[in-house]
Amino acid sequence: MSSSNKTIFSEDLVCKELIKNCIPYRKRKSKEESVIIHGDIFNWLDKLELDSFDLIIVDPPYNLNKNFSNYYFPKKSNEEYEEWIESWVIKLQSLLKPTGTIYICCDWKCSTNFYKVLSKYFYIQNRITWEREKGRGSKSNWKNCSEDIWFATKTRDYIFNIEDVKHKKPVIAPYKDKSGNPKDWKESKGKNFRLTHPSNLWSDITVPFWSMDENTEHPTQKPEKLIAKLILASSNEGDWVLDPFSGVGTTSVVAKKLNRKYIGIEQAYTYCAIAQERLSLADKSSKIQGYEDWGNRKVFVKNR
């Protein structure tokens, strides 16, 4: 394997030792302790405190036949899949604070299934579509390289920190005011930029690959930058973030880097081990690719 391959593999970790950091292998010290729970969501959601989470980010199995380490998710009929979605969405609704937000990731095939279920229990605010540049080409169809994220809230009173998710964009026409000063833009490294309001169409995301520190063996891992946008927009420092399908812990890792508290639930012990390794690495570096210093604040930039 190339020395530049930074992928985190479970076989490289001492899984039995790392897994001990997860519940239920040890007791939680206090309700203020962030944790990864090793177990099935249907065994654990009922044990969590009601109205206790500010933000829930869900990246569930899409309606496809898929292997996730020691767990296989079988494709279902549309009716069965919607029933499965509703079986945990209704539980998440009761865990969210009145001012809380939920984001749910999905692909185009199951996006309507999630809309139908979410609209029963939440106020749907928007649908984000992000460009996932990886994808298989086809001779008889358009290449599928996008995914959706549903943005919904428990009530109409919710957090949205627009100033925290503006992104740096090149200025095509650098206007100046009457005094000759830049109007809503500034120069950086010889080029002109302004901070721009984000839309619901995201084309600045890079899917993790082998030379990136955040890359793991997980087949559907979400980019840290993608999750960072959701966390910054819809929570504040010190808030609680829940991820009921934690996978390799991306949401928990980003929450830690952004000074939020977290609970992740994952039934694959190998993914729990990888999550613990990534959380330990987050103690050494809080860097998120594409989220960089610009002046006296951090902003999102297009990954290079």
TORVEX-639177 format. One record per residue (C-alpha): x, y, z; residue number from 1. Coordinates in steps of 0.05 Angstrom, whole numbers. Example, Ala and Ser with C-alpha at 12.3 -4.5 7.8 and 13.67 -1.06 7.14 Angstrom:
+--------+--------+--------+------+
|      u |      v |      w | resi |
+--------+--------+--------+------+
|    246 |    -90 |    156 |    1 |
|    273 |    -21 |    143 |    2 |
+--------+--------+--------+------+
END
This chain:
+--------+--------+--------+------+
|      u |      v |      w | resi |
+--------+--------+--------+------+
|      0 |      0 |      0 |    1 |
|     25 |     70 |    -17 |    2 |
|     54 |    109 |     40 |    3 |
|      9 |    167 |     20 |    4 |
|    -53 |    126 |     32 |    5 |
|    -82 |    155 |     96 |    6 |
|   -144 |    111 |     99 |    7 |
|   -163 |     87 |    169 |    8 |
|   -176 |     12 |    167 |    9 |
|   -206 |    -27 |    225 |   10 |
|   -154 |    -82 |    216 |   11 |
|   -100 |    -32 |    234 |   12 |
|   -132 |    -17 |    301 |   13 |
|   -134 |    -53 |    366 |   14 |
|   -209 |    -60 |    361 |   15 |
|   -220 |    -95 |    428 |   16 |
|   -186 |    -38 |    465 |   17 |
|   -220 |     19 |    426 |   18 |
|   -289 |    -11 |    432 |   19 |
|   -283 |     -8 |    507 |   20 |
|   -291 |     67 |    502 |   21 |
|   -362 |     57 |    476 |   22 |
|   -426 |     44 |    515 |   23 |
|   -449 |     -8 |    536 |   24 |
|   -378 |    -33 |    548 |   25 |
|   -371 |     18 |    604 |   26 |
|   -418 |     63 |    642 |   27 |
|   -428 |    135 |    622 |   28 |
|   -395 |    180 |    673 |   29 |
|   -450 |    233 |    670 |   30 |
|   -505 |    260 |    626 |   31 |
|   -456 |    313 |    602 |   32 |
|   -408 |    262 |    573 |   33 |
|   -405 |    255 |    497 |   34 |
|   -404 |    182 |    475 |   35 |
|   -408 |    132 |    419 |   36 |
|   -458 |     77 |    435 |   37 |
|   -445 |      8 |    407 |   38 |
|   -514 |    -21 |    394 |   39 |
|   -578 |    -20 |    353 |   40 |
|   -618 |     45 |    351 |   41 |
|   -682 |      9 |    368 |   42 |
|   -651 |    -14 |    434 |   43 |
|   -623 |     55 |    451 |   44 |
|   -669 |    110 |    426 |   45 |
|   -720 |     97 |    481 |   46 |
|   -665 |    103 |    533 |   47 |
|   -645 |    174 |    514 |   48 |
|   -675 |    234 |    548 |   49 |
|   -736 |    266 |    514 |   50 |
|   -729 |    338 |    486 |   51 |
|   -654 |    336 |    498 |   52 |
|   -621 |    345 |    430 |   53 |
|   -611 |    410 |    392 |   54 |
|   -593 |    376 |    327 |   55 |
|   -601 |    307 |    297 |   56 |
|   -563 |    287 |    234 |   57 |
|   -584 |    222 |    202 |   58 |
|   -547 |    183 |    148 |   59 |
|   -588 |    119 |    145 |   60 |
|   -580 |     60 |     98 |   61 |
|   -610 |     80 |     31 |   62 |
|   -660 |     31 |      0 |   63 |
|   -605 |    -12 |    -32 |   64 |
|   -574 |    -79 |    -18 |   65 |
|   -512 |    -59 |     21 |   66 |
|   -460 |    -90 |     67 |   67 |
|   -438 |    -48 |    127 |   68 |
|   -383 |    -87 |    161 |   69 |
|   -419 |   -141 |    201 |   70 |
|   -489 |   -115 |    181 |   71 |
|   -527 |   -127 |    116 |   72 |
|   -584 |    -80 |     96 |   73 |
|   -632 |   -112 |     45 |   74 |
|   -670 |    -71 |     -6 |   75 |
|   -743 |    -65 |     11 |   76 |
|   -807 |    -47 |    -26 |   77 |
|   -826 |     27 |    -22 |   78 |
|   -880 |     12 |     29 |   79 |
|   -834 |    -29 |     73 |   80 |
|   -779 |     23 |     69 |   81 |
|   -826 |     79 |     90 |   82 |
|   -851 |     37 |    148 |   83 |
|   -779 |     26 |    169 |   84 |
|   -764 |    100 |    164 |   85 |
|   -825 |    118 |    206 |   86 |
|   -807 |     68 |    260 |   87 |
|   -747 |    111 |    280 |   88 |
|   -767 |    180 |    256 |   89 |
|   -824 |    182 |    306 |   90 |
|   -775 |    167 |    362 |   91 |
|   -727 |    221 |    339 |   92 |
|   -782 |    272 |    339 |   93 |
|   -792 |    262 |    414 |   94 |
|   -717 |    268 |    428 |   95 |
|   -710 |    336 |    393 |   96 |
|   -717 |    401 |    432 |   97 |
|   -774 |    447 |    410 |   98 |
|   -723 |    492 |    376 |   99 |
|   -686 |    432 |    346 |  100 |
|   -669 |    413 |    275 |  101 |
|   -663 |    347 |    239 |  102 |
|   -625 |    333 |    174 |  103 |
|   -633 |    267 |    137 |  104 |
|   -588 |    245 |     80 |  105 |
|   -616 |    205 |     22 |  106 |
|   -608 |    190 |    -52 |  107 |
|   -656 |    209 |   -107 |  108 |
|   -691 |    142 |   -106 |  109 |
|   -713 |    146 |    -33 |  110 |
|   -717 |    222 |    -26 |  111 |
|   -793 |    221 |    -35 |  112 |
|   -800 |    166 |     18 |  113 |
|   -766 |    211 |     69 |  114 |
|   -808 |    271 |     50 |  115 |
|   -872 |    233 |     61 |  116 |
|   -852 |    209 |    130 |  117 |
|   -817 |    273 |    153 |  118 |
|   -877 |    317 |    134 |  119 |
|   -919 |    278 |    185 |  120 |
|   -876 |    297 |    244 |  121 |
|   -835 |    359 |    226 |  122 |
|   -838 |    425 |    189 |  123 |
|   -798 |    414 |    126 |  124 |
|   -756 |    476 |    111 |  125 |
|   -716 |    457 |     50 |  126 |
|   -681 |    403 |     10 |  127 |
|   -606 |    409 |      0 |  128 |
|   -575 |    376 |    -61 |  129 |
|   -500 |    366 |    -60 |  130 |
|   -454 |    344 |   -115 |  131 |
|   -422 |    278 |   -100 |  132 |
|   -370 |    277 |   -155 |  133 |
|   -358 |    202 |   -149 |  134 |
|   -406 |    159 |   -187 |  135 |
|   -410 |    105 |   -240 |  136 |
|   -420 |    126 |   -312 |  137 |
|   -473 |     94 |   -356 |  138 |
|   -482 |     86 |   -431 |  139 |
|   -558 |     91 |   -425 |  140 |
|   -569 |    141 |   -369 |  141 |
|   -542 |    204 |   -336 |  142 |
|   -486 |    193 |   -287 |  143 |
|   -513 |    196 |   -216 |  144 |
|   -469 |    244 |   -176 |  145 |
|   -515 |    280 |   -128 |  146 |
|   -550 |    266 |    -62 |  147 |
|   -603 |    301 |    -22 |  148 |
|   -608 |    324 |     50 |  149 |
|   -677 |    341 |     79 |  150 |
|   -677 |    400 |    127 |  151 |
|   -734 |    398 |    177 |  152 |
|   -750 |    428 |    245 |  153 |
|   -794 |    408 |    304 |  154 |
|   -828 |    477 |    307 |  155 |
|   -824 |    541 |    268 |  156 |
|   -777 |    570 |    321 |  157 |
|   -708 |    542 |    305 |  158 |
|   -634 |    559 |    302 |  159 |
|   -602 |    580 |    236 |  160 |
|   -534 |    614 |    240 |  161 |
|   -529 |    643 |    170 |  162 |
|   -465 |    682 |    186 |  163 |
|   -429 |    617 |    205 |  164 |
|   -441 |    583 |    138 |  165 |
|   -427 |    637 |     88 |  166 |
|   -373 |    617 |     38 |  167 |
|   -317 |    653 |      4 |  168 |
|   -331 |    665 |    -70 |  169 |
|   -290 |    699 |   -124 |  170 |
|   -316 |    768 |   -144 |  171 |
|   -328 |    777 |   -218 |  172 |
|   -343 |    852 |   -214 |  173 |
|   -305 |    882 |   -154 |  174 |
|   -347 |    945 |   -142 |  175 |
|   -322 |   1002 |    -98 |  176 |
|   -359 |   1055 |    -58 |  177 |
|   -353 |   1130 |    -68 |  178 |
|   -291 |   1131 |    -25 |  179 |
|   -257 |   1079 |    -68 |  180 |
|   -262 |   1023 |    -16 |  181 |
|   -283 |    952 |    -34 |  182 |
|   -359 |    943 |    -28 |  183 |
|   -374 |    876 |      7 |  184 |
|   -309 |    844 |    -16 |  185 |
|   -235 |    843 |     -1 |  186 |
|   -170 |    821 |    -32 |  187 |
|   -138 |    755 |    -12 |  188 |
|    -73 |    729 |    -43 |  189 |
|    -80 |    775 |   -103 |  190 |
|   -152 |    756 |   -117 |  191 |
|   -218 |    788 |    -99 |  192 |
|   -269 |    751 |    -56 |  193 |
|   -334 |    763 |    -19 |  194 |
|   -374 |    724 |     32 |  195 |
|   -436 |    696 |     -1 |  196 |
|   -501 |    668 |     27 |  197 |
|   -504 |    593 |     17 |  198 |
|   -558 |    563 |    -27 |  199 |
|   -589 |    494 |    -24 |  200 |
|   -545 |    471 |    -81 |  201 |
|   -475 |    452 |    -58 |  202 |
|   -420 |    441 |   -109 |  203 |
|   -360 |    452 |    -63 |  204 |
|   -358 |    383 |    -29 |  205 |
|   -303 |    331 |    -38 |  206 |
|   -320 |    259 |    -21 |  207 |
|   -264 |    228 |     23 |  208 |
|   -212 |    190 |    -16 |  209 |
|   -148 |    151 |      1 |  210 |
|   -100 |    209 |     10 |  211 |
|   -145 |    247 |     58 |  212 |
|   -137 |    241 |    133 |  213 |
|   -212 |    232 |    144 |  214 |
|   -218 |    173 |     96 |  215 |
|   -239 |    105 |    123 |  216 |
|   -262 |     37 |     98 |  217 |
|   -336 |     56 |    105 |  218 |
|   -371 |     49 |     37 |  219 |
|   -417 |    110 |     44 |  220 |
|   -377 |    157 |     89 |  221 |
|   -399 |    230 |     87 |  222 |
|   -347 |    286 |     82 |  223 |
|   -331 |    325 |    146 |  224 |
|   -342 |    390 |    109 |  225 |
|   -413 |    370 |     91 |  226 |
|   -430 |    354 |    164 |  227 |
|   -394 |    417 |    188 |  228 |
|   -442 |    461 |    148 |  229 |
|   -502 |    428 |    180 |  230 |
|   -474 |    432 |    251 |  231 |
|   -452 |    505 |    245 |  232 |
|   -518 |    527 |    214 |  233 |
|   -564 |    492 |    262 |  234 |
|   -530 |    489 |    330 |  235 |
|   -487 |    531 |    377 |  236 |
|   -425 |    514 |    416 |  237 |
|   -442 |    468 |    475 |  238 |
|   -505 |    442 |    441 |  239 |
|   -522 |    368 |    437 |  240 |
|   -518 |    331 |    369 |  241 |
|   -546 |    261 |    358 |  242 |
|   -527 |    214 |    302 |  243 |
|   -569 |    149 |    306 |  244 |
|   -532 |    116 |    247 |  245 |
|   -462 |    137 |    268 |  246 |
|   -421 |     94 |    220 |  247 |
|   -348 |    113 |    229 |  248 |
|   -367 |    173 |    272 |  249 |
|   -362 |    231 |    223 |  250 |
|   -417 |    272 |    257 |  251 |
|   -388 |    260 |    326 |  252 |
|   -318 |    277 |    302 |  253 |
|   -341 |    343 |    270 |  254 |
|   -384 |    359 |    331 |  255 |
|   -322 |    351 |    374 |  256 |
|   -280 |    395 |    328 |  257 |
|   -334 |    449 |    331 |  258 |
|   -342 |    447 |    406 |  259 |
|   -409 |    411 |    408 |  260 |
|   -429 |    352 |    451 |  261 |
|   -450 |    288 |    416 |  262 |
|   -480 |    219 |    420 |  263 |
|   -471 |    170 |    364 |  264 |
|   -504 |    101 |    358 |  265 |
|   -472 |     47 |    315 |  266 |
|   -483 |    -28 |    314 |  267 |
|   -419 |    -48 |    275 |  268 |
|   -363 |    -56 |    326 |  269 |
|   -309 |    -45 |    273 |  270 |
|   -340 |     23 |    255 |  271 |
|   -344 |     40 |    330 |  272 |
|   -269 |     26 |    335 |  273 |
|   -254 |     71 |    275 |  274 |
|   -297 |    126 |    306 |  275 |
|   -258 |    122 |    371 |  276 |
|   -192 |    128 |    332 |  277 |
|   -218 |    189 |    294 |  278 |
|   -242 |    221 |    359 |  279 |
|   -173 |    213 |    389 |  280 |
|   -142 |    244 |    326 |  281 |
|   -190 |    303 |    334 |  282 |
|   -156 |    318 |    400 |  283 |
|    -92 |    331 |    361 |  284 |
|   -123 |    370 |    303 |  285 |
|   -190 |    405 |    294 |  286 |
|   -177 |    419 |    220 |  287 |
|   -235 |    408 |    172 |  288 |
|   -218 |    408 |     98 |  289 |
|   -249 |    467 |     62 |  290 |
|   -262 |    506 |    126 |  291 |
|   -205 |    556 |    133 |  292 |
|   -184 |    620 |    168 |  293 |
|   -200 |    684 |    131 |  294 |
|   -186 |    747 |    170 |  295 |
|   -215 |    741 |    239 |  296 |
|   -263 |    684 |    223 |  297 |
|   -267 |    617 |    191 |  298 |
|   -304 |    609 |    125 |  299 |
|   -319 |    554 |     75 |  300 |
|   -278 |    551 |     12 |  301 |
|   -280 |    505 |    -47 |  302 |
|   -235 |    445 |    -35 |  303 |
|   -172 |    445 |    -77 |  304 |
+--------+--------+--------+------+
END
